[in-house]
Amino acid sequence: MPLVQVGSFADSRSRSDNSRILSETDIARLKRGGYLITASAQQRALLEELEAMAVFVDSADVPPDVITLNTTLECVDVGGDVYRWTLVYPDEADYQRGRISVLSPAGIALLGARCGHIVDCRAPSGSLTRYLISRIVQQPESSRTTD
């Protein structure tokens, strides 16, 4: 099983619903910033897998329910705990303030996923964690915010 999987809460059979959507800007920034070079071998492998599977669109064409860099979202784990996170570059990460790195296991799992999807990722301890993306609070590519 891959370390990162995405499934749709509403319809897990539809591959198009489960496609990861990435903005061309986000992947270009990750590469230009050297994060793929400074990432661990596991992180690089996950990002390369994501890049190979993702659908790339212009930033202006990213749907408002897709998680991009600097998106603030809410998700719920299987235990019912609710998390409010903003997905950021590694040098901006501060877990205590709800800012998770795009190169963390949860960050890689969330990048390109959509509201309503369930993402699975492996924590550094090796345990599998599952999150339901319940809400996009703000996404920078979209002029809309949800409340």
N, C-alpha and C positions, 0 to 999 in steps of 0.2 A: 504494500500500500504506500502511495506517495506520502510525504510528510505534510503536504497541504492538499486538502480536497475542498471543493465547493459543491454544495448541493442547494437546490431550490426548495424552500419550505413548502411552496405552493404546488410545484410540479417537478419532481426530481427526474422525470423521464425526458424532459425537453432539453436537448443539448444546447440549443440556441439560448435558452433562458440561463443556462449554467456557464456560458462563455464568460471569461474574464475580459473586461474592457479596460484598456489602459490608454491614457493620453500619450500621444507622441512626445509631448513636453516632459511628462514625468519620467519616462524611460530615458530620454535624452539627458535630463538633469542628473539622473542616477549615474549614467555612464560618464558624463562630462565631469561630474564631481569626484570621480574616482572611487565611488562606493563599491563598485563591483570588484575593483582591484584590492581594496582594503578589507573587504568582507571575508568571512571564513569560507572555507571550501564548501561547507554545507549551505551557507547563505547564497553563495554564487550559484550553486547547483539549483537551488530553489528559484532564484531569480531567472536563471537561464530557462528553466522549465516553464516558468510563468510567461516569459517572453516568447517562447516557442508556441505556447497554447493560446495566447491572448489575441484579441482583436484590437488593433490600434486605430485610434481615431484622433482627429484634430481636437484640441482642448475645447473649442467652441461647440463641438458635436458630442461631448460626453453627456450622457443622460444624467439628470439630477439625482438619481438613486444609486449612482456608482461611486465607490470609494476611491478617491484619488489622494495624492499627497495633500496635506493640510485640510483634509476633510475631518469634521467633528461628527462622531456617530455614537449611537448607543447600541449595546449588544447585551445579550443575556446568556450566561453559561448554563449548562445542564442542571446545576444546583440552584438556579433561580437568581443568582447574583447578577446585578445590573452594573455595567461598566459604561462610562462616558469617556471616550478617548478621542484625541486628535492625532492623526497619523502624520509623523514628521520625519525629517532627515535625522540620522543618528546623532549629529552634534547638537540637535535641539531637543532630544529626548529627555524627559523627566517624568518617570512613572508616577511619582507622588503627585504631580500636577496634571496627570491624565494625558501626557504627551508620550506616545509610544513610537519607537523607531520603526521605520519601514523595513529595516533589516532584522527586527526581532521575529521570532516565529509567528506571533499573532499579527504583526505588521505585514509580513509577507503574505500570510493567509488572507488578510483583509484587502490588500491592494487589488483593485479591479473587481472586487465582489460587489454585489448589489444588495440593497435593502430587501429583507425577506429571505436571503440565502443563509444557509448554515455553513460555517467554515470549520474545518478540523485542522488542528495544528499540534505539533509536538512541543511541549514546554522544554526548556533546557534540562529538566530532570528526566525527560524521556516519556513522561505521561502524556496521554492524548487528551486534549482539551477541545471542546465543541462550543461554538458560539453561534447564536441566532442573531443576525444583524436586524435589530428591531426598528431603528430609526436613523435617518441622516439628518443631523441638526443643521449642518452647513457644509456645503461643498463649493470650493472656490471657482470651479469652472461654470457653476450654475449661478444665475442671478437670483434664484429662489432659495429661500431657507424654509424648512418645515418646522412646524410647531404643533 
